[in-house]
Amino acid sequence: MKYVKADMVLPEHLLREVQQYMNGVMMYIPKPEGERKGWGVKSGGRQKLEQRNHEIRELFSQGVTINQLTERFYLSCDTIKKIVYTRAK
């Protein structure tokens, strides 16, 4: 995230308006909703988790036990249950 001084980018009247609500503090301004990407989309983390969860579901449907899956994927028993007993998106 890039730090920018408000007085360098905002018009004077808008800066005064913002200062009525907050003064001398840092403020985060998010991107518009259409530009924002979901968690893990850019880095590929979401896709990796979806692939892992698909593999877990496949193994479970082939008869691999929950205890075996916990050891293989280093996840808790509850996490494995959540993965195998909920529908994939």
PAMI-804948 format. One record per atom (N, C-alpha, C, O, CB): x, y, z; residue number from 1; atom name. Coordinates in steps of 0.05 Angstrom, whole numbers, plus 5000, padded with zeros to 4 digits. Glycine has a CB too. Example, Ala and Ser with C-alpha at 12.3 -4.5 7.8 and 13.67 -1.06 7.14 Angstrom:
<x=5264, y=4886, z=5156, num=1, atome=N>
<x=5246, y=4910, z=5156, num=1, atome=CA>
<x=5264, y=4934, z=5156, num=1, atome=C>
<x=5285, y=4934, z=5169, num=1, atome=O>
<x=5226, y=4911, z=5181, num=1, atome=CB>
<x=5257, y=4955, z=5142, num=2, atome=N>
<x=5273, y=4979, z=5143, num=2, atome=CA>
<x=5258, y=5001, z=5157, num=2, atome=C>
<x=5268, y=5023, z=5161, num=2, atome=O>
<x=5282, y=4988, z=5114, num=2, atome=CB>
# end
This chain:
<x=5017, y=4977, z=5000, num=1, atome=N>
<x=5000, y=5000, z=5000, num=1, atome=CA>
<x=5018, y=5025, z=5000, num=1, atome=C>
<x=5037, y=5026, z=5015, num=1, atome=O>
<x=4981, y=5000, z=5024, num=1, atome=CB>
<x=5011, y=5044, z=4983, num=2, atome=N>
<x=5027, y=5068, z=4980, num=2, atome=CA>
<x=5016, y=5090, z=4998, num=2, atome=C>
<x=4992, y=5094, z=4999, num=2, atome=O>
<x=5028, y=5076, z=4951, num=2, atome=CB>
<x=5034, y=5104, z=5011, num=3, atome=N>
<x=5027, y=5126, z=5029, num=3, atome=CA>
<x=5028, y=5152, z=5012, num=3, atome=C>
<x=5048, y=5158, z=4999, num=3, atome=O>
<x=5046, y=5128, z=5053, num=3, atome=CB>
<x=5006, y=5168, z=5013, num=4, atome=N>
<x=5004, y=5193, z=4998, num=4, atome=CA>
<x=4993, y=5214, z=5017, num=4, atome=C>
<x=4974, y=5209, z=5031, num=4, atome=O>
<x=4986, y=5190, z=4972, num=4, atome=CB>
<x=5005, y=5238, z=5016, num=5, atome=N>
<x=4995, y=5260, z=5032, num=5, atome=CA>
<x=4969, y=5271, z=5020, num=5, atome=C>
<x=4968, y=5276, z=4996, num=5, atome=O>
<x=5016, y=5282, z=5035, num=5, atome=CB>
<x=4949, y=5274, z=5037, num=6, atome=N>
<x=4923, y=5282, z=5027, num=6, atome=CA>
<x=4924, y=5310, z=5014, num=6, atome=C>
<x=4910, y=5314, z=4994, num=6, atome=O>
<x=4903, y=5282, z=5050, num=6, atome=CB>
<x=4940, y=5328, z=5025, num=7, atome=N>
<x=4940, y=5355, z=5014, num=7, atome=CA>
<x=4953, y=5356, z=4986, num=7, atome=C>
<x=4952, y=5376, z=4972, num=7, atome=O>
<x=4955, y=5374, z=5033, num=7, atome=CB>
<x=4966, y=5334, z=4978, num=8, atome=N>
<x=4979, y=5333, z=4952, num=8, atome=CA>
<x=4959, y=5322, z=4931, num=8, atome=C>
<x=4964, y=5327, z=4907, num=8, atome=O>
<x=5004, y=5315, z=4953, num=8, atome=CB>
<x=4938, y=5309, z=4939, num=9, atome=N>
<x=4920, y=5296, z=4919, num=9, atome=CA>
<x=4891, y=5306, z=4921, num=9, atome=C>
<x=4877, y=5304, z=4901, num=9, atome=O>
<x=4920, y=5267, z=4923, num=9, atome=CB>
<x=4883, y=5316, z=4944, num=10, atome=N>
<x=4855, y=5325, z=4947, num=10, atome=CA>
<x=4852, y=5355, z=4942, num=10, atome=C>
<x=4870, y=5370, z=4950, num=10, atome=O>
<x=4844, y=5317, z=4975, num=10, atome=CB>
<x=4830, y=5363, z=4930, num=11, atome=N>
<x=4825, y=5392, z=4928, num=11, atome=CA>
<x=4822, y=5404, z=4956, num=11, atome=C>
<x=4813, y=5390, z=4974, num=11, atome=O>
<x=4800, y=5398, z=4910, num=11, atome=CB>
<x=4828, y=5430, z=4958, num=12, atome=N>
<x=4827, y=5443, z=4984, num=12, atome=CA>
<x=4800, y=5440, z=4998, num=12, atome=C>
<x=4799, y=5434, z=5022, num=12, atome=O>
<x=4833, y=5473, z=4981, num=12, atome=CB>
<x=4778, y=5444, z=4984, num=13, atome=N>
<x=4752, y=5442, z=4997, num=13, atome=CA>
<x=4746, y=5413, z=5007, num=13, atome=C>
<x=4734, y=5410, z=5028, num=13, atome=O>
<x=4730, y=5450, z=4977, num=13, atome=CB>
<x=4755, y=5393, z=4992, num=14, atome=N>
<x=4751, y=5365, z=5001, num=14, atome=CA>
<x=4768, y=5359, z=5025, num=14, atome=C>
<x=4760, y=5345, z=5043, num=14, atome=O>
<x=4757, y=5346, z=4978, num=14, atome=CB>
<x=4793, y=5369, z=5025, num=15, atome=N>
<x=4811, y=5364, z=5048, num=15, atome=CA>
<x=4799, y=5376, z=5073, num=15, atome=C>
<x=4799, y=5363, z=5094, num=15, atome=O>
<x=4838, y=5377, z=5042, num=15, atome=CB>
<x=4788, y=5401, z=5072, num=16, atome=N>
<x=4776, y=5413, z=5095, num=16, atome=CA>
<x=4752, y=5396, z=5105, num=16, atome=C>
<x=4747, y=5394, z=5129, num=16, atome=O>
<x=4766, y=5442, z=5089, num=16, atome=CB>
<x=4736, y=5386, z=5086, num=17, atome=N>
<x=4713, y=5369, z=5093, num=17, atome=CA>
<x=4722, y=5344, z=5108, num=17, atome=C>
<x=4710, y=5337, z=5128, num=17, atome=O>
<x=4697, y=5362, z=5067, num=17, atome=CB>
<x=4743, y=5330, z=5098, num=18, atome=N>
<x=4753, y=5306, z=5111, num=18, atome=CA>
<x=4764, y=5313, z=5139, num=18, atome=C>
<x=4760, y=5298, z=5157, num=18, atome=O>
<x=4775, y=5293, z=5094, num=18, atome=CB>
<x=4777, y=5336, z=5141, num=19, atome=N>
<x=4789, y=5344, z=5167, num=19, atome=CA>
<x=4767, y=5348, z=5188, num=19, atome=C>
<x=4774, y=5348, z=5212, num=19, atome=O>
<x=4805, y=5369, z=5164, num=19, atome=CB>
<x=4743, y=5353, z=5181, num=20, atome=N>
<x=4721, y=5356, z=5200, num=20, atome=CA>
<x=4716, y=5329, z=5214, num=20, atome=C>
<x=4706, y=5329, z=5237, num=20, atome=O>
<x=4695, y=5366, z=5187, num=20, atome=CB>
<x=4721, y=5307, z=5201, num=21, atome=N>
<x=4715, y=5281, z=5212, num=21, atome=CA>
<x=4740, y=5268, z=5225, num=21, atome=C>
<x=4738, y=5254, z=5245, num=21, atome=O>
<x=4705, y=5263, z=5190, num=21, atome=CB>
<x=4763, y=5273, z=5213, num=22, atome=N>
<x=4788, y=5262, z=5224, num=22, atome=CA>
<x=4811, y=5280, z=5217, num=22, atome=C>
<x=4812, y=5290, z=5194, num=22, atome=O>
<x=4793, y=5233, z=5214, num=22, atome=CB>
<x=4828, y=5284, z=5236, num=23, atome=N>
<x=4850, y=5303, z=5232, num=23, atome=CA>
<x=4876, y=5292, z=5243, num=23, atome=C>
<x=4877, y=5285, z=5267, num=23, atome=O>
<x=4844, y=5331, z=5244, num=23, atome=CB>
<x=4897, y=5291, z=5227, num=24, atome=N>
<x=4923, y=5282, z=5237, num=24, atome=CA>
<x=4926, y=5252, z=5241, num=24, atome=C>
<x=4944, y=5243, z=5255, num=24, atome=O>
<x=4928, y=5295, z=5263, num=24, atome=CB>
<x=4909, y=5236, z=5228, num=25, atome=N>
<x=4911, y=5207, z=5230, num=25, atome=CA>
<x=4913, y=5195, z=5202, num=25, atome=C>
<x=4906, y=5208, z=5182, num=25, atome=O>
<x=4886, y=5195, z=5245, num=25, atome=CB>
<x=4922, y=5171, z=5200, num=26, atome=N>
<x=4924, y=5157, z=5174, num=26, atome=CA>
<x=4897, y=5145, z=5168, num=26, atome=C>
<x=4883, y=5135, z=5186, num=26, atome=O>
<x=4946, y=5136, z=5174, num=26, atome=CB>
<x=4889, y=5146, z=5143, num=27, atome=N>
<x=4863, y=5136, z=5134, num=27, atome=CA>
<x=4867, y=5118, z=5110, num=27, atome=C>
<x=4882, y=5125, z=5091, num=27, atome=O>
<x=4843, y=5159, z=5128, num=27, atome=CB>
<x=4854, y=5095, z=5110, num=28, atome=N>
<x=4855, y=5077, z=5087, num=28, atome=CA>
<x=4831, y=5081, z=5070, num=28, atome=C>
<x=4808, y=5082, z=5080, num=28, atome=O>
<x=4857, y=5047, z=5096, num=28, atome=CB>
<x=4835, y=5085, z=5044, num=29, atome=N>
<x=4813, y=5088, z=5025, num=29, atome=CA>
<x=4813, y=5064, z=5007, num=29, atome=C>
<x=4831, y=5061, z=4990, num=29, atome=O>
<x=4815, y=5115, z=5009, num=29, atome=CB>
<x=4793, y=5046, z=5009, num=30, atome=N>
<x=4792, y=5022, z=4993, num=30, atome=CA>
<x=4786, y=5028, z=4964, num=30, atome=C>
<x=4775, y=5049, z=4957, num=30, atome=O>
<x=4772, y=5002, z=5004, num=30, atome=CB>
<x=4793, y=5009, z=4946, num=31, atome=N>
<x=4787, y=5011, z=4918, num=31, atome=CA>
<x=4757, y=5008, z=4915, num=31, atome=C>
<x=4744, y=4996, z=4932, num=31, atome=O>
<x=4802, y=4990, z=4901, num=31, atome=CB>
<x=4746, y=5018, z=4893, num=32, atome=N>
<x=4717, y=5013, z=4888, num=32, atome=CA>
<x=4711, y=4983, z=4886, num=32, atome=C>
<x=4729, y=4967, z=4879, num=32, atome=O>
<x=4708, y=5027, z=4861, num=32, atome=CB>
<x=4687, y=4975, z=4893, num=33, atome=N>
<x=4679, y=4947, z=4894, num=33, atome=CA>
<x=4686, y=4931, z=4869, num=33, atome=C>
<x=4695, y=4909, z=4871, num=33, atome=O>
<x=4650, y=4945, z=4899, num=33, atome=CB>
<x=4682, y=4943, z=4845, num=34, atome=N>
<x=4687, y=4929, z=4821, num=34, atome=CA>
<x=4716, y=4922, z=4816, num=34, atome=C>
<x=4722, y=4903, z=4802, num=34, atome=O>
<x=4677, y=4945, z=4798, num=34, atome=CB>
<x=4734, y=4937, z=4828, num=35, atome=N>
<x=4763, y=4933, z=4824, num=35, atome=CA>
<x=4774, y=4913, z=4844, num=35, atome=C>
<x=4796, y=4902, z=4840, num=35, atome=O>
<x=4777, y=4958, z=4826, num=35, atome=CB>
<x=4760, y=4908, z=4866, num=36, atome=N>
<x=4771, y=4892, z=4887, num=36, atome=CA>
<x=4769, y=4862, z=4880, num=36, atome=C>
<x=4747, y=4852, z=4873, num=36, atome=O>
<x=4757, y=4897, z=4913, num=36, atome=CB>
<x=4791, y=4848, z=4883, num=37, atome=N>
<x=4791, y=4819, z=4878, num=37, atome=CA>
<x=4788, y=4805, z=4905, num=37, atome=C>
<x=4795, y=4815, z=4926, num=37, atome=O>
<x=4817, y=4810, z=4864, num=37, atome=CB>
<x=4777, y=4781, z=4903, num=38, atome=N>
<x=4772, y=4765, z=4927, num=38, atome=CA>
<x=4798, y=4755, z=4939, num=38, atome=C>
<x=4820, y=4756, z=4927, num=38, atome=O>
<x=4754, y=4742, z=4921, num=38, atome=CB>
<x=4796, y=4744, z=4964, num=39, atome=N>
<x=4820, y=4733, z=4977, num=39, atome=CA>
<x=4833, y=4711, z=4961, num=39, atome=C>
<x=4819, y=4693, z=4952, num=39, atome=O>
<x=4812, y=4723, z=5005, num=39, atome=CB>
<x=4859, y=4712, z=4958, num=40, atome=N>
<x=4874, y=4691, z=4945, num=40, atome=CA>
<x=4872, y=4689, z=4915, num=40, atome=C>
<x=4884, y=4671, z=4903, num=40, atome=O>
<x=4865, y=4666, z=4956, num=40, atome=CB>
<x=4857, y=4707, z=4902, num=41, atome=N>
<x=4853, y=4705, z=4873, num=41, atome=CA>
<x=4879, y=4713, z=4859, num=41, atome=C>
<x=4888, y=4699, z=4841, num=41, atome=O>
<x=4830, y=4724, z=4864, num=41, atome=CB>
<x=4891, y=4735, z=4868, num=42, atome=N>
<x=4915, y=4745, z=4855, num=42, atome=CA>
<x=4940, y=4726, z=4860, num=42, atome=C>
<x=4955, y=4721, z=4841, num=42, atome=O>
<x=4922, y=4773, z=4865, num=42, atome=CB>
<x=4942, y=4716, z=4884, num=43, atome=N>
<x=4966, y=4700, z=4891, num=43, atome=CA>
<x=4963, y=4671, z=4883, num=43, atome=C>
<x=4982, y=4656, z=4881, num=43, atome=O>
<x=4971, y=4701, z=4921, num=43, atome=CB>
<x=4938, y=4662, z=4877, num=44, atome=N>
<x=4933, y=4634, z=4870, num=44, atome=CA>
<x=4927, y=4617, z=4894, num=44, atome=C>
<x=4923, y=4593, z=4891, num=44, atome=O>
<x=4957, y=4623, z=4855, num=44, atome=CB>
<x=4927, y=4629, z=4918, num=45, atome=N>
<x=4922, y=4613, z=4943, num=45, atome=CA>
<x=4895, y=4601, z=4943, num=45, atome=C>
<x=4892, y=4578, z=4953, num=45, atome=O>
<x=4925, y=4631, z=4966, num=45, atome=CB>
<x=4875, y=4615, z=4933, num=46, atome=N>
<x=4847, y=4604, z=4933, num=46, atome=CA>
<x=4846, y=4579, z=4915, num=46, atome=C>
<x=4834, y=4559, z=4922, num=46, atome=O>
<x=4827, y=4625, z=4923, num=46, atome=CB>
<x=4859, y=4580, z=4892, num=47, atome=N>
<x=4858, y=4557, z=4873, num=47, atome=CA>
<x=4873, y=4533, z=4886, num=47, atome=C>
<x=4864, y=4511, z=4882, num=47, atome=O>
<x=4871, y=4565, z=4847, num=47, atome=CB>
<x=4895, y=4538, z=4900, num=48, atome=N>
<x=4909, y=4516, z=4913, num=48, atome=CA>
<x=4892, y=4502, z=4934, num=48, atome=C>
<x=4891, y=4478, z=4936, num=48, atome=O>
<x=4935, y=4526, z=4925, num=48, atome=CB>
<x=4877, y=4519, z=4950, num=49, atome=N>
<x=4860, y=4507, z=4970, num=49, atome=CA>
<x=4837, y=4492, z=4957, num=49, atome=C>
<x=4829, y=4470, z=4967, num=49, atome=O>
<x=4848, y=4529, z=4988, num=49, atome=CB>
<x=4826, y=4502, z=4936, num=50, atome=N>
<x=4804, y=4488, z=4922, num=50, atome=CA>
<x=4814, y=4461, z=4911, num=50, atome=C>
<x=4799, y=4441, z=4912, num=50, atome=O>
<x=4792, y=4505, z=4900, num=50, atome=CB>
<x=4838, y=4461, z=4900, num=51, atome=N>
<x=4849, y=4436, z=4890, num=51, atome=CA>
<x=4854, y=4416, z=4913, num=51, atome=C>
<x=4848, y=4392, z=4910, num=51, atome=O>
<x=4876, y=4441, z=4875, num=51, atome=CB>
<x=4865, y=4426, z=4935, num=52, atome=N>
<x=4870, y=4408, z=4958, num=52, atome=CA>
<x=4844, y=4397, z=4968, num=52, atome=C>
<x=4842, y=4373, z=4973, num=52, atome=O>
<x=4884, y=4424, z=4981, num=52, atome=CB>
<x=4823, y=4414, z=4971, num=53, atome=N>
<x=4797, y=4404, z=4981, num=53, atome=CA>
<x=4784, y=4385, z=4962, num=53, atome=C>
<x=4772, y=4366, z=4971, num=53, atome=O>
<x=4779, y=4428, z=4986, num=53, atome=CB>
<x=4788, y=4389, z=4936, num=54, atome=N>
<x=4777, y=4370, z=4917, num=54, atome=CA>
<x=4791, y=4343, z=4920, num=54, atome=C>
<x=4778, y=4322, z=4919, num=54, atome=O>
<x=4781, y=4381, z=4887, num=54, atome=CB>
<x=4817, y=4344, z=4923, num=55, atome=N>
<x=4832, y=4319, z=4927, num=55, atome=CA>
<x=4823, y=4304, z=4953, num=55, atome=C>
<x=4820, y=4280, z=4953, num=55, atome=O>
<x=4862, y=4324, z=4929, num=55, atome=CB>
<x=4818, y=4319, z=4974, num=56, atome=N>
<x=4809, y=4308, z=4999, num=56, atome=CA>
<x=4782, y=4294, z=4995, num=56, atome=C>
<x=4778, y=4272, z=5004, num=56, atome=O>
<x=4807, y=4329, z=5022, num=56, atome=CB>
<x=4763, y=4308, z=4981, num=57, atome=N>
<x=4737, y=4296, z=4976, num=57, atome=CA>
<x=4739, y=4271, z=4959, num=57, atome=C>
<x=4725, y=4251, z=4965, num=57, atome=O>
<x=4719, y=4317, z=4962, num=57, atome=CB>
<x=4756, y=4271, z=4939, num=58, atome=N>
<x=4760, y=4248, z=4922, num=58, atome=CA>
<x=4770, y=4224, z=4938, num=58, atome=C>
<x=4760, y=4202, z=4936, num=58, atome=O>
<x=4779, y=4254, z=4899, num=58, atome=CB>
<x=4791, y=4229, z=4954, num=59, atome=N>
<x=4802, y=4207, z=4971, num=59, atome=CA>
<x=4781, y=4196, z=4990, num=59, atome=C>
<x=4780, y=4172, z=4994, num=59, atome=O>
<x=4827, y=4217, z=4986, num=59, atome=CB>
<x=4766, y=4214, z=5002, num=60, atome=N>
<x=4745, y=4206, z=5021, num=60, atome=CA>
<x=4724, y=4189, z=5007, num=60, atome=C>
<x=4715, y=4169, z=5018, num=60, atome=O>
<x=4732, y=4230, z=5034, num=60, atome=CB>
<x=4717, y=4196, z=4983, num=61, atome=N>
<x=4697, y=4181, z=4968, num=61, atome=CA>
<x=4708, y=4154, z=4960, num=61, atome=C>
<x=4692, y=4135, z=4954, num=61, atome=O>
<x=4687, y=4196, z=4943, num=61, atome=CB>
<x=4734, y=4151, z=4958, num=62, atome=N>
<x=4747, y=4126, z=4951, num=62, atome=CA>
<x=4752, y=4108, z=4976, num=62, atome=C>
<x=4762, y=4086, z=4973, num=62, atome=O>
<x=4773, y=4131, z=4937, num=62, atome=CB>
<x=4744, y=4118, z=5000, num=63, atome=N>
<x=4746, y=4101, z=5023, num=63, atome=CA>
<x=4768, y=4108, z=5043, num=63, atome=C>
<x=4771, y=4094, z=5063, num=63, atome=O>
<x=4749, y=4074, z=5015, num=63, atome=CB>
<x=4783, y=4129, z=5037, num=64, atome=N>
<x=4804, y=4137, z=5056, num=64, atome=CA>
<x=4790, y=4149, z=5081, num=64, atome=C>
<x=4772, y=4165, z=5078, num=64, atome=O>
<x=4824, y=4158, z=5043, num=64, atome=CB>
<x=4799, y=4141, z=5104, num=65, atome=N>
<x=4786, y=4150, z=5129, num=65, atome=CA>
<x=4794, y=4179, z=5136, num=65, atome=C>
<x=4814, y=4189, z=5126, num=65, atome=O>
<x=4793, y=4131, z=5152, num=65, atome=CB>
<x=4778, y=4191, z=5153, num=66, atome=N>
<x=4783, y=4218, z=5162, num=66, atome=CA>
<x=4810, y=4219, z=5177, num=66, atome=C>
<x=4825, y=4238, z=5173, num=66, atome=O>
<x=4761, y=4229, z=5180, num=66, atome=CB>
<x=4815, y=4199, z=5194, num=67, atome=N>
<x=4841, y=4199, z=5208, num=67, atome=CA>
<x=4865, y=4197, z=5189, num=67, atome=C>
<x=4885, y=4210, z=5193, num=67, atome=O>
<x=4842, y=4175, z=5227, num=67, atome=CB>
<x=4862, y=4182, z=5168, num=68, atome=N>
<x=4884, y=4180, z=5148, num=68, atome=CA>
<x=4887, y=4207, z=5134, num=68, atome=C>
<x=4910, y=4215, z=5128, num=68, atome=O>
<x=4878, y=4157, z=5128, num=68, atome=CB>
<x=4865, y=4220, z=5128, num=69, atome=N>
<x=4866, y=4246, z=5114, num=69, atome=CA>
<x=4879, y=4267, z=5132, num=69, atome=C>
<x=4894, y=4285, z=5123, num=69, atome=O>
<x=4839, y=4255, z=5106, num=69, atome=CB>
<x=4873, y=4266, z=5158, num=70, atome=N>
<x=4886, y=4286, z=5177, num=70, atome=CA>
<x=4916, y=4282, z=5177, num=70, atome=C>
<x=4931, y=4302, z=5178, num=70, atome=O>
<x=4874, y=4283, z=5205, num=70, atome=CB>
<x=4925, y=4258, z=5177, num=71, atome=N>
<x=4954, y=4253, z=5177, num=71, atome=CA>
<x=4967, y=4261, z=5150, num=71, atome=C>
<x=4989, y=4271, z=5149, num=71, atome=O>
<x=4960, y=4224, z=5183, num=71, atome=CB>
<x=4953, y=4255, z=5129, num=72, atome=N>
<x=4964, y=4261, z=5102, num=72, atome=CA>
<x=4966, y=4291, z=5096, num=72, atome=C>
<x=4985, y=4300, z=5084, num=72, atome=O>
<x=4947, y=4247, z=5080, num=72, atome=CB>
<x=4945, y=4306, z=5104, num=73, atome=N>
<x=4944, y=4335, z=5097, num=73, atome=CA>
<x=4950, y=4353, z=5121, num=73, atome=C>
<x=4950, y=4378, z=5118, num=73, atome=O>
<x=4916, y=4341, z=5087, num=73, atome=CB>
<x=4957, y=4342, z=5144, num=74, atome=N>
<x=4964, y=4358, z=5168, num=74, atome=CA>
<x=4942, y=4378, z=5175, num=74, atome=C>
<x=4948, y=4401, z=5182, num=74, atome=O>
<x=4991, y=4373, z=5163, num=74, atome=CB>
<x=4918, y=4368, z=5175, num=75, atome=N>
<x=4895, y=4384, z=5182, num=75, atome=CA>
<x=4881, y=4371, z=5206, num=75, atome=C>
<x=4884, y=4347, z=5210, num=75, atome=O>
<x=4875, y=4389, z=5159, num=75, atome=CB>
<x=4866, y=4386, z=5221, num=76, atome=N>
<x=4851, y=4375, z=5243, num=76, atome=CA>
<x=4828, y=4358, z=5233, num=76, atome=C>
<x=4819, y=4360, z=5210, num=76, atome=O>
<x=4840, y=4397, z=5262, num=76, atome=CB>
<x=4818, y=4341, z=5250, num=77, atome=N>
<x=4796, y=4324, z=5244, num=77, atome=CA>
<x=4771, y=4340, z=5237, num=77, atome=C>
<x=4757, y=4334, z=5218, num=77, atome=O>
<x=4789, y=4304, z=5267, num=77, atome=CB>
<x=4766, y=4361, z=5252, num=78, atome=N>
<x=4743, y=4379, z=5247, num=78, atome=CA>
<x=4745, y=4392, z=5220, num=78, atome=C>
<x=4725, y=4395, z=5205, num=78, atome=O>
<x=4741, y=4400, z=5269, num=78, atome=CB>
<x=4769, y=4401, z=5212, num=79, atome=N>
<x=4773, y=4414, z=5186, num=79, atome=CA>
<x=4768, y=4394, z=5163, num=79, atome=C>
<x=4755, y=4401, z=5144, num=79, atome=O>
<x=4801, y=4425, z=5184, num=79, atome=CB>
<x=4777, y=4370, z=5166, num=80, atome=N>
<x=4772, y=4349, z=5146, num=80, atome=CA>
<x=4742, y=4344, z=5143, num=80, atome=C>
<x=4732, y=4341, z=5121, num=80, atome=O>
<x=4788, y=4323, z=5152, num=80, atome=CB>
<x=4729, y=4342, z=5166, num=81, atome=N>
<x=4700, y=4337, z=5165, num=81, atome=CA>
<x=4685, y=4360, z=5151, num=81, atome=C>
<x=4667, y=4355, z=5136, num=81, atome=O>
<x=4689, y=4334, z=5194, num=81, atome=CB>
<x=4693, y=4385, z=5157, num=82, atome=N>
<x=4681, y=4407, z=5143, num=82, atome=CA>
<x=4684, y=4406, z=5113, num=82, atome=C>
<x=4666, y=4412, z=5098, num=82, atome=O>
<x=4692, y=4434, z=5153, num=82, atome=CB>
<x=4708, y=4397, z=5104, num=83, atome=N>
<x=4713, y=4395, z=5076, num=83, atome=CA>
<x=4697, y=4373, z=5063, num=83, atome=C>
<x=4685, y=4377, z=5042, num=83, atome=O>
<x=4743, y=4390, z=5071, num=83, atome=CB>
<x=4697, y=4349, z=5075, num=84, atome=N>
<x=4683, y=4326, z=5062, num=84, atome=CA>
<x=4653, y=4327, z=5065, num=84, atome=C>
<x=4639, y=4315, z=5048, num=84, atome=O>
<x=4694, y=4300, z=5074, num=84, atome=CB>
<x=4643, y=4340, z=5085, num=85, atome=N>
<x=4614, y=4340, z=5089, num=85, atome=CA>
<x=4600, y=4364, z=5079, num=85, atome=C>
<x=4575, y=4367, z=5082, num=85, atome=O>
<x=4608, y=4337, z=5119, num=85, atome=CB>
<x=4614, y=4383, z=5067, num=86, atome=N>
<x=4601, y=4406, z=5054, num=86, atome=CA>
<x=4604, y=4404, z=5024, num=86, atome=C>
<x=4624, y=4392, z=5014, num=86, atome=O>
<x=4613, y=4434, z=5064, num=86, atome=CB>
<x=4586, y=4415, z=5010, num=87, atome=N>
<x=4586, y=4414, z=4980, num=87, atome=CA>
<x=4608, y=4432, z=4969, num=87, atome=C>
<x=4612, y=4454, z=4980, num=87, atome=O>
<x=4559, y=4421, z=4969, num=87, atome=CB>
<x=4620, y=4423, z=4948, num=88, atome=N>
<x=4640, y=4440, z=4934, num=88, atome=CA>
<x=4625, y=4461, z=4918, num=88, atome=C>
<x=4603, y=4456, z=4908, num=88, atome=O>
<x=4659, y=4422, z=4916, num=88, atome=CB>
<x=4637, y=4484, z=4916, num=89, atome=N>
<x=4625, y=4506, z=4901, num=89, atome=CA>
<x=4628, y=4502, z=4871, num=89, atome=C>
<x=4619, y=4519, z=4855, num=89, atome=O>
<x=4636, y=4533, z=4909, num=89, atome=CB>
# end
